[in-house]
Structure formats: structure tokens, C-alpha cells
């Protein structure tokens, strides 16, 4: 009887493997088809649960380009995600990490998020409401500094065994993304391309117009990192400057903008970027 149960278990695993390989074949056949990403989502959901997903492109300091996102229950636009595209992406740990060092691989939120992430206004006003608990992201970094991203989020933490599964399949998922990138590049319209502007310059101009003062590029960079959850020590290490210099920049930012809190700074940064949307 014990042998029979073992045999039955092995047969289930073999059948699951066959289904998995069949799905990979279907994905390869659909690489240039409009339903490729939906097929990938469907295939992954046979093995792991996630609540929301999006496919987008990070490109250095430019606004992300969204290729496809999971539909809402009523088919309407996701207003929270529109807020992300209108400026909140500046504080996304995955965007910040990609901007600093674009690379291919599977990345977990715990790997890229700074230590003070959950105390940020971005986490409280967007991430907690939209992603809820955890996020993982497959990245394919091309030679031109652009990163194709397939992100999955859900309301509970991904378990170690689920992360292990995603790590095992990461090579073929990223290989498929590499091939798919050529299709997405041709799908971008001239209008979308024209919208690409350097976020830092845009924020600098908008703050100058709305607040009547001018922040330096370094001050804007430090402000963005502060609002993303990085401590003064983290920022100093990233920018290769002293902690005292970071604190001096912070003081200048608050003085110039006549503010007293990071929440006020967050509102100014978001409003400034929103004007460039």
C-alpha cells in the first residue's frame, strides 16, 4: 500500500512536469503574440499565487513605460497605478535599484527595499494599498540601459519554497523576456516615446515654478532617496559623500522649501512630478 501511494505521488509529479513543459512550449510559440503575457501569468498561477502583476520597462531616469497590467474586476483603469506612473515610481525600491544598477535576475522586495521603507509615505499611501505585503520581480536588462520587468505582488509574504521555485524557473522566464523585448520595443508608439523626460530635470523645473526656489541636482537626488526610505548613512554610502554632507543637504532642502517634515517634502516631489506626467 505504501508503495502504491509512492507510485501515485510520483505519477502526479511526472504529470505536473509534463504540463509544465507543455506550457513552456506554448509560451515559446506565443512569443510574438498579443496573449504572451497572459499565458505566462496563467502558467505561473498553476504553481504560485499572486494578486496583481504588471509588465513595464525601466529606462535609466525616465518615466516607466507600461506594456500590460492585470485588469481590474470591473475592467476600469487602476487609479492607484496611475498615481504610480504620475510620479510615485520615483520611490519604488525596484525602480531605484534598477536606476542605480540595471541587471537581469529575480529580485525580491526584501533585497531592494531600504531599511526604513515601511515608514515612508510611499509605502503608506501607495504600496500598502496596492501591493499590500510583498512583491517579486523578474528583470531582463538589455545592453542599452533599459530593463524589461515582470512584477508580481500579493497580500501575503511569498514563502521560502515559493521563492525557491521562482529562482529555479528564473533562467527560462528571463530568456523568454529577452526574446519578447523585441516585440515590445516595436509596440511603443511615437507619442509614448515623446513623453520620456529625465525625471530629475522635470522635478527641478516644476519645483522652481511652483515654489519659487531652485533645488540643486544633488539636493533632488538626496530628497528622492530620503523619500524612498534610505537613511542618511545609506545615502552617504550610495553617493560616496559624508553623512554630515547629507545632513547639510537635507537642511538646505527644508530651508529652501520652507517645510518641516518628510511628508511635506513627499507632497512637493509628487506634485512636481505629476506636473510632468
Buried (B, 14 or more C-beta within 10 A) or exposed (E): EEEEEEEEEEEEEEEEEEEEEEBBEBBEEBBEEEEBBBBBBEBBEEBBEBBBBBBBBBBBBBBBBBBBBBEEEEEEEBEBBEBBBBBBBBBBBBBBBBBEEBEBBBBBBBEBBBEBBEEBBBBEBBBEEBBBBBBBBBBBBBEEBBBBBBBBBBEEEBEEEBBEBBEEBBEEBBEBBBBBBEBBEEEEEEEEEEEBEEBBEBBBBBBEEEBEEEBEEBBBBBBBBBBBBBBBEBBBEBBEBEBEBBBEBBEBBBEBBEBEEBBBBBEBBBBBBBBBE
